[in-house]
């Protein structure tokens, strides 16, 4: 009788444990599904480039405006981020590309999730003459910027200036000082890590 009671108790305990673990697993999956952003973009911290990844519903597009990037190497480097966001497919951008209604690329400009972005590197942008400054949400400074904040401010009115991770240390110091003096809001990727927007 005692043995039968013991077996009955063990079977009941095992069934209870399975039920608890199943409930916890379901709760975790539900929480992860709710907490993971469905759409967004991130500007990663890289010492030699400015990789910008836009993602939406498990698909993503990678834009690296100042450096040719190896996609397989990128996936390996950022596999944790890609796994957490359940990103299954990535395509790259090299010229004008419409990824979706919320993601359009026309270098050096892009529109991502309603954010108007300009990437400032080498080129003719420094010689542009405008009657009124161009409003953008983000102005991203890369290592090929080769200008000062005063020049930038004459052309672009940016809500936020991003300093890329590939900007050299001495240039980074000069730019942060100029931005502070000009009272312009900025995010330093070398100092504060990747910049991410999502909804």
C-alpha positions, 0 to 999 in steps of 0.5 A: 500500500505504501509503495502504491501511495508513493508511486501515485504521489510521484506521478502526481508530482511529475504531472504537476511539474510538467504543467508548471514548466509548460506554463512558464515556457508559454509565459516566457514565449509570450513575453518575448513575443510582446517585448521584442520590437517589430520595427526599428533601426540600429546604428551599430558601433564599428571602428571602420564603418557606420552599419545601419540596420532597419528591421521589420517583421523578421526581415532587415536591410543593411546600409553601410554608407561609408564602407563596403561590408561583408554580410556574413561577417556582419551576421556573425558579429551581431548574431545575438541581436539578430537572434533576439529580434528574430531577424531571418533575412537581410539584404544590403543597400548600395544605391536607391532602394525601397525596402518598404513604405517605411524604409526608403534609401536614396544615399546620402539620405534615408527615411526609416520608420518616419525618421528622415536621415542624412549621412554626412561624409565626403562629397559635395554637401559642404558646398551646398547653398540653401536659402533655408536649412534642411530639417532632418531627424538625424544627421550622422557624422562619419569619419569622412565628414572633414568639416565642422559643426558650423558648416553642418548647421548652415545646411541642416537643422538636425533634431539629433546629431549622431557621431559614428563609431568610426570617427577618429578620437581627436576628431570626436573630441573636437566635434563633441566640444563644438556640439556642446558649444552650439547647444545641439543635441547629439549621441556619441556612439563611441562614448554611449554605444549603438543608437537604436530607434524602435516602435 
